[in-house]
């Protein structure tokens, strides 16, 4: 799916609730997520939505706006301010046949629930030898570029991708936000659904409902022949802008939106790397121990003889996420991407 704000996505014939497709119109990621939740609630009475302020307020980002009024407080409600309790009750509900969709209000707010997610949500199917699955969708607004203060702008994806048993998704555009969230809620296994806060207000011309590529598949959003630039969530737009800037200097950059961070789509990524022979990964999280390290190792292992240069990482710095006044210096930029490309020996 293109990250162009005015790109058009093809509608599906059926959203799963029998409603006709709407006329094409500009849709924000927030509205796309809201529509996905609404359609999932309407399609399956076992779907529940809850978290801090998601009911009466409609969420701090208004993703759940109007859902409590439409479906009632027994299916959409405000939880106490206790993330471990939110996840713990979701585990019990999922084991009882429900499909809870829970929100961690901000990325760093999920840490009090870390033990519940890692020790129980991720392990239940394995622990019960497949007899118990946990169809839980954990929505986590994440990353920065919104001027958030401490605890409001973390990039925590590496914690979740390093945990076997979790599927980890992150959309970069409204169409994927709708389609991937519907697919996550329908999954019989737990999904960490990471929503890039800085892209909540980006618009895309869509006819909802819409189906994009399925989860577990990456997507080539811009074709190129000189270098593969891997991105996800908030950095996909930055990657496309870097590719456009590189084209002005004769550099052909292929941009891949990973979409699903775990499991990893080796097939799509390897096909691109073997074509371009160079690769880089961009993300907002700190570099050391970050998700890009796993990507670089994985791509190298599978494509070593096809690479002309080491894989680059363009990332945040190895410091705690900075205050709003310093955010612009921390985030990866188009200039940093192009500067990184210049470190390669292009004669090889």
C-alpha positions in Angstrom: 0.0 0.0 0.0 1.4 3.4 -1.0 2.1 5.8 1.7 1.0 8.7 -0.5 -1.6 10.6 1.4 -3.9 10.6 -1.7 -3.3 7.0 -2.8 -6.4 5.0 -3.5 -7.0 1.5 -2.2 -9.3 -1.1 -3.7 -12.4 -1.9 -1.6 -13.3 -5.4 -0.7 -16.7 -6.9 -1.7 -17.6 -7.5 1.9 -16.2 -6.3 5.3 -17.4 -9.4 7.1 -20.6 -7.6 8.3 -22.4 -7.4 5.0 -22.2 -3.6 4.6 -21.7 -2.0 1.2 -18.4 -0.3 0.5 -18.4 3.5 1.1 -17.6 6.0 -1.6 -13.9 6.9 -1.8 -13.1 9.7 0.7 -10.1 10.9 2.7 -9.7 8.7 5.8 -7.2 9.2 8.6 -5.6 6.3 10.3 -7.6 7.1 13.4 -10.8 6.8 11.5 -9.7 3.6 9.8 -8.9 2.0 13.1 -12.2 3.1 14.5 -14.0 1.6 11.5 -12.1 -1.7 11.9 -13.1 -1.9 15.6 -16.7 -1.0 14.8 -16.9 -3.6 12.0 -15.3 -6.3 14.2 -17.7 -5.6 17.1 -20.7 -5.8 14.7 -19.4 -9.0 13.1 -18.7 -11.0 16.3 -20.5 -10.6 19.6 -17.5 -12.1 21.3 -15.4 -9.1 20.5 -14.9 -6.7 23.5 -13.0 -3.4 23.6 -11.7 -1.9 26.8 -8.8 0.1 28.3 -8.1 3.4 30.0 -10.5 6.1 28.8 -11.6 4.1 25.7 -15.3 4.3 26.6 -16.8 7.6 27.4 -13.9 9.7 26.1 -13.3 7.5 23.0 -9.6 7.2 23.8 -7.0 9.9 24.1 -6.5 9.7 20.3 -10.2 9.2 19.7 -9.7 5.8 18.1 -12.6 4.3 20.0 -14.9 7.3 19.7 -18.6 6.5 19.5 -18.2 2.7 20.1 -19.5 2.7 23.6 -22.6 4.5 22.6 -23.2 2.2 19.7 -22.4 -1.2 21.3 -23.1 -0.4 25.0 -20.9 -0.4 28.2 -21.0 -4.2 28.4 -18.9 -4.5 25.2 -16.9 -1.2 25.3 -15.8 0.1 28.7 -13.3 2.1 30.7 -10.9 0.0 32.7 -9.1 1.0 36.0 -5.7 2.5 35.5 -3.9 -0.8 35.9 -2.3 -2.3 32.8 -1.5 -5.6 34.4 -5.1 -5.9 35.3 -6.3 -5.1 31.8 -4.1 -7.8 30.3 -4.8 -10.3 33.1 -8.6 -10.0 32.7 -8.2 -10.3 28.9 -6.4 -13.6 29.4 -9.3 -15.0 31.4 -11.9 -13.7 28.9 -10.0 -15.1 26.0 -9.8 -18.5 27.7 -13.6 -18.3 28.1 -14.2 -17.8 24.4 -14.2 -14.0 24.1 -12.0 -11.9 21.8 -10.8 -8.9 23.8 -9.2 -5.9 22.1 -7.4 -4.0 24.8 -5.5 -0.7 24.7 -2.3 0.3 26.4 -2.9 4.0 26.3 0.8 4.8 25.5 3.7 2.6 24.6 5.6 2.9 27.9 2.3 2.3 29.8 2.5 -1.3 28.6 5.5 -2.1 30.8 3.5 -2.8 34.0 1.8 -5.5 32.0 5.0 -6.9 30.6 5.0 -10.0 32.9 1.4 -10.9 32.0 2.2 -10.6 28.2 5.5 -12.4 28.2 4.8 -15.1 30.8 1.1 -15.9 30.0 -0.2 -14.3 26.8 2.7 -15.5 24.7 3.0 -18.9 26.3 -0.5 -20.2 26.8 -0.9 -22.1 23.6 2.5 -23.8 24.1 1.9 -24.4 27.8 -1.4 -26.2 27.1 -0.1 -28.1 24.1 -2.4 -26.2 21.8 -5.6 -26.8 23.8 -5.9 -23.1 24.8 -5.4 -20.2 22.5 -5.6 -16.6 23.4 -7.3 -14.5 20.7 -6.2 -11.2 22.3 -5.4 -8.0 20.3 -3.2 -5.6 22.3 -3.3 -2.1 20.8 -0.2 0.0 21.6 0.2 3.5 20.3 3.9 3.9 20.0 6.9 5.9 18.8 7.4 9.7 18.7 7.3 12.8 16.6 4.3 14.2 18.6 6.1 16.2 21.2 5.3 13.7 23.9 6.9 13.8 27.4 8.5 10.9 29.2 6.6 7.6 29.1 4.6 8.9 26.0 7.0 8.3 23.2 8.8 4.9 23.3 9.6 2.5 20.5 9.2 -0.8 22.4 8.9 -3.2 19.4 12.1 -5.1 20.1 10.7 -6.3 23.5 7.7 -7.9 21.8 9.5 -9.3 18.7 12.0 -11.1 21.0 9.1 -12.9 22.6 8.1 -16.2 20.8 4.3 -16.6 20.7 3.4 -13.1 19.8 2.6 -11.7 16.3 3.7 -8.1 16.1 2.2 -5.8 13.5 2.5 -2.1 12.7 0.6 -0.3 9.9 2.1 2.7 8.2 -1.1 4.0 6.4 -4.9 4.0 7.0 -5.7 1.2 4.6 -3.3 -1.2 6.3 -4.5 0.0 9.7 -8.1 -1.1 8.9 -7.2 -4.4 7.2 -4.5 -5.5 9.6 -6.6 -4.7 12.7 -9.5 -6.7 11.3 -7.2 -9.6 10.6 -5.6 -9.3 14.1 -9.0 -9.4 15.9 -10.0 -12.5 13.8 -6.7 -14.3 14.7 -6.9 -17.1 17.2 -3.5 -16.2 18.6 -2.4 -13.0 20.4 -1.3 -10.0 18.4 0.6 -6.9 19.5 -0.8 -4.2 17.3 1.5 -1.2 17.3 0.0 2.0 16.1 2.4 4.8 15.1 1.1 7.9 16.9 2.6 10.4 14.5 0.6 8.8 11.6 -2.8 8.9 13.3 -3.7 12.0 11.3 -2.3 11.1 7.9 -5.0 10.8 5.3 -5.5 8.4 2.4 -8.4 8.2 0.0 -10.2 5.0 0.7 -13.4 3.1 0.2 -14.0 1.2 3.5 -14.0 -1.7 4.1 -10.7 -2.4 2.5 -8.4 -5.4 2.3 -4.7 -5.0 1.8 -1.9 -7.6 1.8 -2.4 -10.2 4.6 -0.4 -10.1 7.9 3.0 -11.8 7.8 3.7 -10.2 4.4 5.9 -7.2 3.7 5.1 -4.9 0.8 7.2 -3.1 -1.8 5.9 0.5 -1.7 8.5 1.9 -4.1 10.5 -0.1 -6.6 14.2 0.5 -7.1 17.4 -1.2 -8.2 20.4 0.2 -6.3 19.5 -0.3 -2.6 16.7 -1.8 -0.5 15.5 0.4 2.3 13.5 -1.5 5.0 11.1 0.5 7.1 7.9 0.0 9.2 5.3 2.1 10.9 6.3 5.8 11.3 9.5 5.5 9.2 7.9 4.3 6.0 7.0 7.8 5.0 10.6 8.9 5.9 12.0 6.1 3.7 9.8 7.0 0.7 10.9 10.7 1.1 14.5 9.6 1.2 14.0 7.5 -1.9 12.5 10.5 -3.7 15.5 12.6 -2.6 17.9 9.9 -3.7 16.3 9.8 -7.1 17.2 13.4 -7.7 20.9 12.3 -7.4 20.5 9.3 -9.6 20.1 6.7 -6.8 17.3 4.1 -7.2 16.0 3.1 -3.8 13.5 0.3 -3.3 11.4 0.8 -0.2 9.8 -2.1 1.7 7.2 -1.7 4.4 7.7 -4.7 6.7 4.2 -4.4 8.2 4.6 -7.6 10.3 7.7 -7.4 12.4 7.3 -10.9 13.7 7.1 -13.3 12.0 9.5 -11.8 9.4 8.8 -12.0 5.7 12.1 -13.4 4.5 10.9 -14.1 1.0 9.9 -10.5 0.0 13.0 -9.0 1.7 15.4 -11.5 0.2 14.1 -11.1 -3.3 14.6 -7.3 -3.1 18.1 -7.6 -1.5 19.3 -10.1 -4.1 18.1 -7.6 -6.8 19.8 -4.5 -5.3 22.7 -6.1 -3.4 22.6 -3.4 -0.7 20.2 -3.0 2.2 19.5 -0.6 5.1 17.0 -0.6 7.9 15.4 2.5 9.4 13.6 2.8 12.8 13.1 5.3 15.6 14.2 3.0 18.4 17.8 3.1 19.7 20.3 1.2 17.6 22.0 -1.1 20.2 19.9 -4.2 20.6 17.2 -2.7 18.4 15.0 -4.5 15.9 17.3 -3.5 13.1 20.0 -5.6 14.5 17.9 -8.8 14.1 16.9 -7.7 10.6 20.5 -7.1 9.6 21.7 -10.4 10.9 18.8 -12.3 9.3 19.2 -10.7 5.9 22.9 -11.2 6.0 22.6 -14.9 6.9 20.3 -15.6 4.0 21.8 -13.3 1.4 25.5 -13.0 2.2 26.9 -13.9 -1.2 24.5 -11.4 -2.9 25.6 -8.4 -0.8 28.0 -5.8 -2.0 28.3 -4.0 1.3 27.4 -4.3 5.0 23.8 -3.7 5.9 23.3 -0.2 7.4 21.1 0.9 10.4 19.6 4.4 10.5 18.0 4.7 13.9 17.4 6.7 17.0 20.4 7.2 19.3 21.4 5.0 22.3 19.8 7.3 24.8 16.4 7.4 26.6 13.8 8.9 24.3 14.4 12.7 24.5 12.2 15.6 25.6 10.1 17.3 22.9 12.7 20.1 22.4 15.3 17.5 21.4 13.1 15.2 19.4 14.0 16.5 16.0 17.6 15.7 16.6 16.8 12.1 17.7 14.5 11.0 15.0 16.0 9.5 11.8 15.6 11.9 8.9 16.0 11.9 5.1 19.4 13.6 5.5 20.6 10.8 7.8 19.5 8.1 5.4 21.3 9.7 2.5 24.4 10.4 4.6 24.4 6.7 5.6 24.3 5.6 1.9 27.4 7.7 1.3 29.4 5.6 3.7 29.3 2.7 1.2 32.0 2.1 -1.3 29.9 2.3 -4.5 32.8 0.9 -6.6 32.2 -2.6 -5.2 
